């Protein structure tokens, strides 16, 4: 009897605390059972599998230099872009072209953040999410807002009233959630000029874009006005999450996965889920609301040859992106499927309603855009964390901050 074709996965380890990793682990077991004797996915344990920091990218860069990348692994879009510079990622465009039914099963635009400049496709999308702003209906209602603010002017008015009433208006962390709000402020601005799609990576500087200037100065004003939590520079999203989950903060920006992983769990105050709404971003005008819609992560392969292992790699990637598995992932994590799913199957799959409603609403909004991390240079987050507190503290003006941010974010490209 022939031995099965064995491939390794760097993001498939068991993790009861991380719903995405746990889904990956269970999906791997299903795949191995369905293909017993033919293919086998072996789990390669990775301490950085659920890390969003620079350590994960550095880990995979080291593996690439040693020609030791797993056959399948999962990274976010910006990490994938950096890893392509090693020349060790498989271009999946020919594989998708060779199987048009697989290629055509995906939703529109899901490959945009995972593609190269010459038509390469570096990853198979994990999900397609709409990322909004969670809000506590009771806290907003207590200051006269029965609906989530429609404009940034209303949003700031609500924040001012919440602060006056002794509440934290906006939970932020100086990193992920702060930059989601920065992305919303830019993405809904009429003069954004595709900054989040191109300018954040390629523009010579950031100060020339009026939307970026306005967004940055607005965000700084909220910080200095005291609308935020005391530990809003921590760089750790859990501090922002804690402020919302405790009922102290009225609003926090995050993705749909926060419902199942935190809001519905024992770490949140009793009844928080029933008090929570999930809304698109306000706009600079009443008809100018928007939402972050993105394929933020994808399954890449370090197997560039065309041999028997290729067969197993593609079989596993097709399994993970099948409608059945995408629906299962959605049920377990709250992430929206990246593939086209039958409407009836979608409606009967008991997907978490907050995230599902926002995803449906997003397609009719005036603006949709990616979040900062999708196209940002590799050192963007590190540069922001270093510079943002000093800028808010008055140690530099907006022009200096944005010039240094653009310069430091791309520093490695000049090394």
C-alpha positions in Angstrom: 0.0 0.0 0.0 1.4 3.4 -1.0 2.3 5.9 1.7 0.2 9.1 1.8 1.6 12.4 0.5 2.6 14.3 3.6 2.6 18.1 3.9 3.0 20.4 6.9 0.8 23.2 8.1 2.1 26.1 10.2 -1.2 27.4 11.4 -3.2 24.3 12.3 -2.4 23.6 15.9 -5.0 23.1 18.5 -5.9 26.2 20.5 -9.1 26.2 22.6 -8.5 30.0 23.3 -8.2 31.0 19.7 -11.3 30.2 17.6 -9.4 30.6 14.3 -6.6 28.2 15.2 -9.1 25.8 16.7 -11.1 25.8 13.5 -7.9 25.2 11.5 -7.0 22.3 13.7 -10.5 20.7 13.4 -10.5 21.3 9.6 -7.2 19.5 9.4 -8.6 16.5 11.2 -11.6 16.4 8.8 -9.3 16.7 5.8 -7.0 13.9 7.0 -10.0 11.6 7.7 -11.5 12.3 4.3 -8.2 11.6 2.5 -6.8 8.9 4.7 -4.1 6.9 2.9 -3.8 9.5 0.1 -2.9 12.8 1.8 -1.9 13.7 5.3 -1.4 17.2 6.8 1.0 17.2 9.7 0.8 20.1 12.2 3.9 22.1 12.6 3.7 23.8 16.0 4.4 27.5 15.8 4.5 29.8 18.9 3.8 32.8 16.7 0.7 31.3 14.9 -1.8 33.7 16.5 0.6 36.7 17.0 -0.1 39.9 15.1 3.3 41.4 16.0 6.5 41.5 14.0 7.8 38.3 15.6 5.6 36.2 13.3 6.8 37.7 10.1 10.4 37.5 11.3 9.9 33.8 12.1 8.7 33.0 8.6 11.4 35.1 7.1 14.0 33.0 8.9 12.3 29.8 7.7 12.3 31.2 4.1 16.0 31.9 4.2 16.6 28.4 5.4 14.4 26.9 2.7 12.2 25.5 5.5 8.8 27.1 5.0 5.7 24.9 5.7 3.8 23.7 2.7 0.8 25.6 4.0 0.6 28.5 6.5 -1.5 31.5 7.3 -0.4 35.2 7.4 -2.1 38.6 7.1 -1.9 40.5 3.8 0.9 42.9 4.8 3.1 40.0 6.1 2.5 38.1 2.9 3.7 41.1 0.9 6.9 41.3 2.9 7.5 37.5 2.6 7.3 37.6 -1.2 10.6 39.5 -1.2 12.3 36.2 -0.2 11.2 34.6 -3.4 10.1 31.5 -1.5 6.3 31.7 -1.9 4.2 29.8 -4.4 2.4 31.8 -7.0 -1.1 30.3 -6.9 -2.3 32.2 -10.0 -1.5 29.4 -12.4 -3.2 26.8 -10.1 -6.3 28.9 -10.0 -6.3 29.4 -13.8 -6.0 25.7 -14.2 -9.1 25.1 -12.1 -11.6 27.8 -13.2 -14.4 26.4 -11.1 -12.2 26.9 -8.0 -11.2 30.4 -9.2 -14.7 31.4 -9.9 -16.1 30.2 -6.6 -14.6 33.2 -4.7 -16.3 36.5 -4.0 -15.3 39.6 -6.0 -12.1 41.5 -5.1 -11.0 38.9 -2.4 -7.6 38.5 -4.1 -6.8 42.2 -4.4 -4.9 42.4 -1.1 -3.2 39.0 -1.7 -1.9 39.7 -5.2 1.4 40.9 -6.7 2.0 43.6 -9.2 2.4 41.3 -12.1 -0.7 39.2 -11.6 0.7 36.8 -9.0 -1.6 35.4 -6.3 0.3 34.7 -3.1 -2.4 33.3 -0.9 -5.9 31.9 -0.9 -8.2 34.2 1.1 -9.3 32.9 4.6 -12.4 35.2 4.9 -14.0 38.4 3.7 -14.9 40.5 6.6 -16.7 43.8 7.2 -15.2 45.5 10.2 -17.3 48.0 12.1 -17.7 49.8 15.4 -19.3 48.1 18.4 -21.4 50.3 20.6 -23.2 50.1 23.9 -26.8 51.1 23.1 -27.6 52.0 26.7 -24.6 54.3 27.1 -25.2 56.0 23.8 -28.9 56.3 24.6 -28.2 57.9 28.0 -26.7 60.9 26.1 -29.4 61.2 23.6 -28.3 58.9 20.8 -30.9 56.3 20.1 -29.0 55.5 16.8 -25.4 55.2 16.2 -24.0 58.6 15.0 -24.3 59.0 11.2 -21.6 61.7 10.8 -18.2 62.4 12.5 -19.6 65.6 13.9 -22.4 63.6 15.7 -19.8 61.0 16.7 -17.6 63.7 18.4 -20.7 65.3 20.0 -21.7 61.9 21.5 -18.1 61.4 22.7 -18.1 64.8 24.4 -21.4 64.1 26.2 -20.3 60.6 27.2 -17.1 62.1 28.8 -19.1 64.7 30.6 -21.3 61.9 32.0 -18.2 60.1 33.3 -18.0 57.4 30.6 -15.2 56.4 28.3 -16.4 57.3 24.8 -14.0 55.4 22.6 -11.8 52.4 23.7 -8.5 52.5 21.9 -5.0 51.0 22.3 -2.6 53.1 20.3 -2.3 50.3 17.7 -5.0 48.0 16.2 -8.2 49.7 17.3 -6.8 53.2 17.1 -5.7 52.5 13.6 -9.1 51.1 12.6 -10.6 54.5 13.6 -7.8 56.2 11.6 -8.7 54.0 8.6 -12.4 54.9 9.0 -11.6 58.6 9.2 -9.5 58.4 6.0 -11.7 55.9 4.1 -14.9 58.0 4.4 -13.1 61.3 3.4 -13.9 62.5 -0.1 -10.2 63.4 -0.7 -8.8 60.1 0.5 -7.6 59.4 -3.1 -7.0 55.6 -2.6 -4.6 56.3 0.2 -5.5 53.0 2.0 -5.1 51.0 -1.2 -1.9 52.6 -2.6 -0.7 55.7 -0.9 0.0 54.1 2.5 2.6 51.9 0.8 3.9 53.9 -2.1 3.4 57.7 -1.4 6.6 59.7 -0.9 5.1 61.2 2.2 1.7 61.2 4.0 1.4 64.9 4.6 0.4 65.7 1.1 -2.9 63.9 1.4 -5.6 66.1 3.1 -7.7 63.1 4.2 -4.7 61.7 6.1 -4.0 65.1 7.7 -7.6 65.6 8.8 -7.9 62.0 10.1 -4.7 62.2 12.1 -5.5 65.6 13.7 -9.0 64.4 14.5 -7.8 61.3 16.2 -5.2 63.4 18.2 -8.0 65.8 19.3 -10.1 62.9 20.6 -7.1 61.7 22.6 -6.3 65.1 24.0 -9.9 65.7 24.9 -9.9 62.6 27.1 -12.6 60.7 25.2 -10.5 57.5 25.5 -9.4 55.0 28.1 -6.3 55.8 30.3 -4.2 53.0 28.8 -4.9 54.0 25.2 -1.2 54.0 24.3 -0.5 50.4 25.5 -0.3 48.9 22.1 -2.3 45.9 23.4 -5.9 45.5 22.0 -6.9 43.7 25.2 -6.8 46.9 27.1 -9.2 48.5 24.7 -11.4 45.4 24.7 -11.4 45.4 28.5 -12.8 48.9 28.6 -15.7 47.9 26.4 -16.3 44.5 27.9 -16.5 46.0 31.4 -19.3 48.4 30.3 -17.1 51.4 30.9 -16.6 52.3 27.3 -19.3 53.1 24.9 -17.6 52.2 21.6 -14.7 50.1 20.2 -13.6 49.3 16.7 -12.9 45.7 15.9 -13.9 42.8 13.7 -16.9 40.4 13.9 -14.8 37.8 15.6 -15.0 39.8 18.8 -18.6 38.7 19.4 -17.9 35.0 19.9 -14.4 35.4 21.4 -15.2 38.0 23.9 -18.6 39.8 24.0 -20.5 36.5 24.4 -18.1 35.1 27.0 -17.7 35.3 30.7 -15.0 38.1 30.3 -17.8 40.5 29.5 -20.3 42.0 31.9 -23.7 40.2 32.1 -26.1 41.3 29.3 -23.4 43.1 27.2 -24.3 41.2 24.1 -28.0 42.3 24.3 -26.8 45.9 24.8 -24.4 45.8 21.8 -24.9 47.1 18.3 -22.4 46.9 15.4 -22.4 49.8 13.0 -20.6 51.1 9.9 -18.3 54.1 10.3 -19.9 57.6 10.4 -19.1 59.8 7.4 -18.0 63.3 6.9 -21.5 63.9 5.4 -24.8 62.1 6.3 -24.7 60.1 3.1 -21.0 59.3 3.3 -20.8 56.4 5.7 -18.4 53.6 5.1 -16.9 50.3 6.3 -13.7 48.4 6.2 -14.2 45.4 3.9 -11.2 43.2 3.5 -9.6 39.9 3.0 -7.1 40.5 5.7 -5.4 37.1 5.7 -4.7 34.2 3.4 -3.3 30.7 3.1 0.1 30.7 1.5 2.4 27.9 0.4 6.2 27.5 0.7 6.1 24.7 -1.8 7.1 26.2 -5.2 7.8 23.0 -7.1 5.3 21.1 -9.2 5.4 17.5 -8.0 3.3 15.1 -5.9 3.3 17.4 -2.9 1.6 20.1 -5.1 -1.3 17.8 -5.4 -1.7 17.6 -1.6 -1.2 21.3 -1.1 -3.9 22.2 -3.6 -6.3 19.6 -2.3 -5.9 21.1 1.2 -6.4 24.7 0.0 -9.4 23.7 -2.0 -10.9 21.9 1.0 -10.3 25.0 3.3 -12.0 27.3 0.7 -14.9 25.0 0.0 -18.4 26.4 0.8 -19.0 23.8 3.4 -15.7 24.6 5.3 -16.1 28.3 4.9 -19.6 28.1 6.5 -18.2 26.0 9.3 -15.4 28.5 9.9 -18.0 31.3 9.9 -20.1 29.5 12.5 -17.0 29.0 14.8 -15.3 32.3 14.3 -17.8 34.9 13.0 -15.7 35.5 9.9 -17.6 36.0 6.7 -17.0 33.4 3.9 -14.5 34.4 1.1 -16.4 32.2 -1.4 -19.8 32.5 -2.9 -22.2 30.6 -0.7 -25.8 29.6 -1.5 -28.1 32.2 0.1 -30.3 29.6 1.6 -27.3 27.8 3.2 -26.0 31.1 4.5 -29.4 32.1 6.0 -29.8 28.7 7.8 -26.2 28.5 9.0 -26.9 30.4 12.2 -24.2 32.9 11.6 -23.7 35.5 14.2 -26.3 38.2 13.4 -24.3 41.3 14.3 -21.5 40.6 11.8 -23.8 39.2 9.2 -26.0 42.4 9.2 -22.9 44.6 8.8 -21.5 42.5 6.0 -24.9 42.8 4.1 -25.1 46.5 4.8 -21.6 47.2 3.7 -22.3 46.5 0.0 -24.7 49.5 -0.1 -22.5 52.1 1.7 -21.0 55.1 0.0 -17.5 54.0 0.9 -15.7 50.6 1.4 -12.0 50.4 1.9 -9.3 48.2 3.5 -7.9 48.7 6.9 -4.4 50.1 7.4 -2.6 46.8 7.8 -3.5 45.4 4.4 -1.2 47.5 2.2 1.0 49.2 4.8 4.8 48.8 4.7 6.2 46.2 7.0 7.4 48.5 9.7 4.3 50.7 9.7 2.9 49.4 13.0 6.2 49.7 14.8 6.7 53.2 13.5 3.2 54.2 14.6 3.6 52.8 18.1 6.9 54.7 18.5 5.7 58.1 17.2 2.0 58.3 18.1 2.4 59.0 21.9 5.0 61.7 21.2 2.7 63.3 18.6 -0.3 63.3 20.8 1.9 64.7 23.6 2.9 67.7 21.5 6.5 66.7 20.9 6.0 67.1 17.2 3.6 68.7 14.8 1.4 66.9 12.3 3.8 67.5 9.4 6.7 66.1 11.3 4.7 63.1 12.5 3.4 62.1 9.1 6.7 62.6 7.4 8.5 60.5 10.0 5.7 57.9 10.0 6.1 57.4 6.2 9.9 57.4 6.4 10.2 55.0 9.4 7.5 52.6 8.0 9.6 52.0 4.9 13.0 52.1 6.6 13.8 48.4 5.9 13.3 49.0 2.2 16.3 51.2 2.1 18.5 48.9 4.2 
